[in-house]
Amino acid sequence: MMTGVQEKLFTRKKIMIAATGKLFRDLLVVTAKESGAAAILEGTGIEMLRQAEHFAADLIFCEYEMVDLDGLGFLRELRRDLKLKTPVVMMVSQFDGEAQARARAAGANEIMAIPFSVQDILSASKKLLAQTADGGHPKLRFGPRNS
């Protein structure tokens, strides 16, 4: 069971999970739900690219070694073709330093070593969400501004 502070980490946040590994997806979905995510969208890399612009995630988790489209391909299309700046946590084998370096070069904001724990998920998420206090999306305001 998580503490109250951790349960609020994803409140009103939309989380996207691009992964073909069922165990990874299940752990991320459960953690996001228990942490108060407003919406969770999960699927393979190609499925998530098709929905990325419309879903407007606040945070994306991506598996490096997916079956249909690898994590680097997903990230390149997300950044180059879709022009999305959404923070991305890339899940990479802890023993593959070269893959970790390639993921960073492709635009991953954070690397999460596999195997990972719930605490690793929360730690990476907290770091990125703190850097983008509003999840990286501008807020539209109507009416007079409160000073």
Phi and psi restraints in degrees (value plus and minus 20) as a CYANA .aco file:
   2 MET   PHI    -114.2   -74.2
   2 MET   PSI     139.8   179.8
   3 THR   PHI     -98.1   -58.1
   3 THR   PSI     144.5   184.5
   4 GLY   PHI     -78.5   -38.5
   4 GLY   PSI     -56.2   -16.2
   5 VAL   PHI     -85.0   -45.0
   5 VAL   PSI     -65.4   -25.4
   6 GLN   PHI     -86.5   -46.5
   6 GLN   PSI     -56.5   -16.5
   7 GLU   PHI     -82.2   -42.2
   7 GLU   PSI     -46.2    -6.2
   8 LYS   PHI    -110.7   -70.7
   8 LYS   PSI     -24.0    16.0
   9 LEU   PHI     -74.6   -34.6
   9 LEU   PSI     -62.0   -22.0
  10 PHE   PHI    -122.4   -82.4
  10 PHE   PSI      -6.0    34.0
  11 THR   PHI     -75.2   -35.2
  11 THR   PSI     109.1   149.1
  12 ARG   PHI      41.7    81.7
  12 ARG   PSI      -2.0    38.0
  13 LYS   PHI    -123.1   -83.1
  13 LYS   PSI     126.1   166.1
  14 LYS   PHI    -125.2   -85.2
  14 LYS   PSI     103.3   143.3
  15 ILE   PHI    -132.9   -92.9
  15 ILE   PSI     109.7   149.7
  16 MET   PHI    -130.6   -90.6
  16 MET   PSI     118.0   158.0
  17 ILE   PHI    -146.4  -106.4
  17 ILE   PSI      91.6   131.6
  18 ALA   PHI    -124.4   -84.4
  18 ALA   PSI      82.7   122.7
  19 ALA   PHI    -179.4  -139.4
  19 ALA   PSI     124.4   164.4
  20 THR   PHI    -119.6   -79.6
  20 THR   PSI     -36.5     3.5
  21 GLY   PHI     -95.9   -55.9
  21 GLY   PSI      94.4   134.4
  22 LYS   PHI     -78.8   -38.8
  22 LYS   PSI     -60.7   -20.7
  23 LEU   PHI     -81.8   -41.8
  23 LEU   PSI     -63.2   -23.2
  24 PHE   PHI     -81.6   -41.6
  24 PHE   PSI     -69.3   -29.3
  25 ARG   PHI     -81.4   -41.4
  25 ARG   PSI     -64.9   -24.9
  26 ASP   PHI     -81.0   -41.0
  26 ASP   PSI     -65.5   -25.5
  27 LEU   PHI     -84.3   -44.3
  27 LEU   PSI     -61.8   -21.8
  28 LEU   PHI     -87.4   -47.4
  28 LEU   PSI     -61.1   -21.1
  29 VAL   PHI     -84.0   -44.0
  29 VAL   PSI     -67.8   -27.8
  30 VAL   PHI     -81.1   -41.1
  30 VAL   PSI     -64.4   -24.4
  31 THR   PHI     -83.0   -43.0
  31 THR   PSI     -64.6   -24.6
  32 ALA   PHI     -83.4   -43.4
  32 ALA   PSI     -63.0   -23.0
  33 LYS   PHI     -82.4   -42.4
  33 LYS   PSI     -67.6   -27.6
  34 GLU   PHI     -88.3   -48.3
  34 GLU   PSI     -38.6     1.4
  35 SER   PHI    -116.9   -76.9
  35 SER   PSI     -10.7    29.3
  36 GLY   PHI      67.4   107.4
  36 GLY   PSI       0.4    40.4
  37 ALA   PHI     -77.4   -37.4
  37 ALA   PSI     119.0   159.0
  38 ALA   PHI     -93.9   -53.9
  38 ALA   PSI     -55.5   -15.5
  39 ALA   PHI    -173.2  -133.2
  39 ALA   PSI     124.6   164.6
  40 ILE   PHI    -151.9  -111.9
  40 ILE   PSI     108.5   148.5
  41 LEU   PHI    -142.3  -102.3
  41 LEU   PSI     106.1   146.1
  42 GLU   PHI    -157.5  -117.5
  42 GLU   PSI     126.0   166.0
  43 GLY   PHI     154.5   194.5
  43 GLY   PSI    -186.7  -146.7
  44 THR   PHI     -96.4   -56.4
  44 THR   PSI     150.4   190.4
  45 GLY   PHI     -77.6   -37.6
  45 GLY   PSI     -67.0   -27.0
  46 ILE   PHI     -85.1   -45.1
  46 ILE   PSI     -63.2   -23.2
  47 GLU   PHI     -79.3   -39.3
  47 GLU   PSI     -62.1   -22.1
  48 MET   PHI     -93.1   -53.1
  48 MET   PSI     -54.1   -14.1
  49 LEU   PHI     -82.6   -42.6
  49 LEU   PSI     -59.2   -19.2
  50 ARG   PHI     -82.3   -42.3
  50 ARG   PSI     -47.1    -7.1
  51 GLN   PHI    -130.3   -90.3
  51 GLN   PSI     -22.0    18.0
  52 ALA   PHI     -77.5   -37.5
  52 ALA   PSI     -68.2   -28.2
  53 GLU   PHI     -85.7   -45.7
  53 GLU   PSI     -61.0   -21.0
  54 HIS   PHI     -95.9   -55.9
  54 HIS   PSI     -53.1   -13.1
  55 PHE   PHI     -95.3   -55.3
  55 PHE   PSI     -51.8   -11.8
  56 ALA   PHI      32.0    72.0
  56 ALA   PSI      40.3    80.3
  57 ALA   PHI     -84.9   -44.9
  57 ALA   PSI     131.2   171.2
  58 ASP   PHI    -108.3   -68.3
  58 ASP   PSI     -43.9    -3.9
  59 LEU   PHI    -175.1  -135.1
  59 LEU   PSI     117.8   157.8
  60 ILE   PHI    -142.0  -102.0
  60 ILE   PSI     112.9   152.9
  61 PHE   PHI    -125.8   -85.8
  61 PHE   PSI     113.0   153.0
  62 CYS   PHI    -154.3  -114.3
  62 CYS   PSI     111.4   151.4
  63 GLU   PHI    -102.7   -62.7
  63 GLU   PSI     113.6   153.6
  64 TYR   PHI     -85.9   -45.9
  64 TYR   PSI     -64.1   -24.1
  65 GLU   PHI    -127.1   -87.1
  65 GLU   PSI      59.3    99.3
  66 MET   PHI    -114.1   -74.1
  66 MET   PSI     138.9   178.9
  67 VAL   PHI     -96.7   -56.7
  67 VAL   PSI     -68.9   -28.9
  68 ASP   PHI     -99.9   -59.9
  68 ASP   PSI     -52.9   -12.9
  69 LEU   PHI    -176.8  -136.8
  69 LEU   PSI     104.2   144.2
  70 ASP   PHI     -90.6   -50.6
  70 ASP   PSI     145.0   185.0
  71 GLY   PHI     -79.6   -39.6
  71 GLY   PSI     -55.8   -15.8
  72 LEU   PHI     -86.0   -46.0
  72 LEU   PSI     -62.9   -22.9
  73 GLY   PHI     -82.4   -42.4
  73 GLY   PSI     -62.7   -22.7
  74 PHE   PHI     -79.5   -39.5
  74 PHE   PSI     -69.0   -29.0
  75 LEU   PHI     -85.3   -45.3
  75 LEU   PSI     -61.6   -21.6
  76 ARG   PHI     -82.3   -42.3
  76 ARG   PSI     -64.0   -24.0
  77 GLU   PHI     -87.0   -47.0
  77 GLU   PSI     -58.0   -18.0
  78 LEU   PHI     -81.5   -41.5
  78 LEU   PSI     -65.9   -25.9
  79 ARG   PHI    -100.9   -60.9
  79 ARG   PSI     -69.1   -29.1
  80 ARG   PHI    -100.5   -60.5
  80 ARG   PSI     -71.5   -31.5
  81 ASP   PHI    -102.5   -62.5
  81 ASP   PSI     -65.3   -25.3
  82 LEU   PHI    -108.5   -68.5
  82 LEU   PSI     -34.5     5.5
  83 LYS   PHI      39.0    79.0
  83 LYS   PSI      12.3    52.3
  84 LEU   PHI    -108.1   -68.1
  84 LEU   PSI     116.6   156.6
  85 LYS   PHI    -125.3   -85.3
  85 LYS   PSI     -10.0    30.0
  86 THR   PHI     -73.5   -33.5
  86 THR   PSI     114.5   154.5
  87 PRO   PHI     -80.3   -40.3
  87 PRO   PSI     116.6   156.6
  88 VAL   PHI    -143.7  -103.7
  88 VAL   PSI     110.1   150.1
  89 VAL   PHI    -123.0   -83.0
  89 VAL   PSI      96.3   136.3
  90 MET   PHI    -115.5   -75.5
  90 MET   PSI     109.2   149.2
  91 MET   PHI    -115.0   -75.0
  91 MET   PSI      93.6   133.6
  92 VAL   PHI    -151.6  -111.6
  92 VAL   PSI     127.1   167.1
  93 SER   PHI     -75.0   -35.0
  93 SER   PSI     114.0   154.0
  94 GLN   PHI     -83.4   -43.4
  94 GLN   PSI     -38.2     1.8
  95 PHE   PHI    -116.8   -76.8
  95 PHE   PSI     -17.9    22.1
  96 ASP   PHI    -131.6   -91.6
  96 ASP   PSI      59.5    99.5
  97 GLY   PHI     -81.8   -41.8
  97 GLY   PSI     -54.5   -14.5
  98 GLU   PHI     -85.6   -45.6
  98 GLU   PSI     -63.0   -23.0
  99 ALA   PHI     -85.0   -45.0
  99 ALA   PSI     -59.1   -19.1
 100 GLN   PHI     -82.0   -42.0
 100 GLN   PSI     -62.2   -22.2
 101 ALA   PHI     -85.4   -45.4
 101 ALA   PSI     -61.2   -21.2
 102 ARG   PHI     -84.2   -44.2
 102 ARG   PSI     -59.0   -19.0
 103 ALA   PHI     -83.8   -43.8
 103 ALA   PSI     -63.7   -23.7
 104 ARG   PHI     -82.9   -42.9
 104 ARG   PSI     -63.8   -23.8
 105 ALA   PHI     -83.5   -43.5
 105 ALA   PSI     -51.1   -11.1
 106 ALA   PHI     -99.5   -59.5
 106 ALA   PSI     -30.5     9.5
 107 GLY   PHI      97.4   137.4
 107 GLY   PSI      -8.8    31.2
 108 ALA   PHI     -87.4   -47.4
 108 ALA   PSI     114.7   154.7
 109 ASN   PHI    -102.8   -62.8
 109 ASN   PSI     -47.8    -7.8
 110 GLU   PHI    -168.7  -128.7
 110 GLU   PSI     125.0   165.0
 111 ILE   PHI    -129.7   -89.7
 111 ILE   PSI     111.4   151.4
 112 MET   PHI    -137.5   -97.5
 112 MET   PSI      96.0   136.0
 113 ALA   PHI     -92.2   -52.2
 113 ALA   PSI     116.0   156.0
 114 ILE   PHI    -112.5   -72.5
 114 ILE   PSI     111.1   151.1
 115 PRO   PHI     -97.6   -57.6
 115 PRO   PSI     132.6   172.6
 116 PHE   PHI    -149.7  -109.7
 116 PHE   PSI     143.5   183.5
 117 SER   PHI    -136.0   -96.0
 117 SER   PSI     153.2   193.2
 118 VAL   PHI     -78.3   -38.3
 118 VAL   PSI     -61.1   -21.1
 119 GLN   PHI     -82.6   -42.6
 119 GLN   PSI     -57.0   -17.0
 120 ASP   PHI     -82.8   -42.8
 120 ASP   PSI     -62.2   -22.2
 121 ILE   PHI     -81.0   -41.0
 121 ILE   PSI     -68.6   -28.6
 122 LEU   PHI     -85.2   -45.2
 122 LEU   PSI     -59.7   -19.7
 123 SER   PHI     -84.6   -44.6
 123 SER   PSI     -68.7   -28.7
 124 ALA   PHI     -82.8   -42.8
 124 ALA   PSI     -61.8   -21.8
 125 SER   PHI     -85.5   -45.5
 125 SER   PSI     -66.0   -26.0
 126 LYS   PHI     -79.8   -39.8
 126 LYS   PSI     -63.1   -23.1
 127 LYS   PHI     -80.4   -40.4
 127 LYS   PSI     -68.0   -28.0
 128 LEU   PHI     -92.1   -52.1
 128 LEU   PSI     -59.6   -19.6
 129 LEU   PHI     -88.5   -48.5
 129 LEU   PSI     -49.8    -9.8
 130 ALA   PHI     -89.4   -49.4
 130 ALA   PSI     -55.5   -15.5
 131 GLN   PHI     -89.8   -49.8
 131 GLN   PSI     -51.0   -11.0
 132 THR   PHI    -141.9  -101.9
 132 THR   PSI      60.7   100.7
 133 ALA   PHI     -69.4   -29.4
 133 ALA   PSI     -51.3   -11.3
 134 ASP   PHI    -125.0   -85.0
 134 ASP   PSI      -0.1    39.9
 135 GLY   PHI      56.4    96.4
 135 GLY   PSI      -8.5    31.5
 136 GLY   PHI      67.2   107.2
 136 GLY   PSI     -16.5    23.5
 137 HIS   PHI    -133.4   -93.4
 137 HIS   PSI     112.9   152.9
 138 PRO   PHI     -85.9   -45.9
 138 PRO   PSI     127.1   167.1
 139 LYS   PHI    -118.2   -78.2
 139 LYS   PSI     112.2   152.2
 140 LEU   PHI    -105.1   -65.1
 140 LEU   PSI     116.6   156.6
 141 ARG   PHI    -143.5  -103.5
 141 ARG   PSI     118.6   158.6
 142 PHE   PHI    -142.4  -102.4
 142 PHE   PSI     123.0   163.0
 143 GLY   PHI      67.7   107.7
 143 GLY   PSI    -194.9  -154.9
 144 PRO   PHI     -86.1   -46.1
 144 PRO   PSI     128.9   168.9
 145 ARG   PHI    -107.5   -67.5
 145 ARG   PSI     116.8   156.8
 146 ASN   PHI    -102.0   -62.0
 146 ASN   PSI     107.0   147.0
